[in-house]
Amino acid sequence: TDVSMLVGMTYVYLPFMVLPLYANLVKMDFSLLEAAYDLGASPFKAFWLVTVPLSRAGIIAGFMLVFIPCVGEFVIPSLLGGPENIMIGRVVWDEMFSSNNWPRATALAVVMIGLIVVPLAIYYHYNGEQE
């Protein structure tokens, strides 16, 4: 089912999101949170206005580390999703090896590369403006 596929992909890719966040949050200065509390911020507001902006680099790195392999994933959808599940990696696999429709598989692979390159280009564009 779709739920089992979601659970399986979450189980596989959760460490790729947690590790960059952890590496970024370990370096955070907790005196900034104390200052936010001293100035009257609620715990949620302190988290949203202090912790999230300071961990933005870890959030973006984790997103990229999870998004790029998830676009081309075909093993987990094949095993857990069943034949009615349509993900682009599985469709490319089926077009290449089951249908022998190489032109369609090539076109889908180019679309997949575009799905990966566009977020990377946006990230590098904004990262270059900050430096």
ABEGO torsion letter per residue (X at the ends): XAAAAAAAAAAAAAAAAAAAAAAAAAABBAAAAAAAAAAGBBAAAAAAAAAAAAAAAAAAAAAAAAAAAAAABAAAAAAAAEAABBBAAAAAAAAAAAAGBAAAAAAAAAAAAAAAAAAAAAAAAAAAAAX
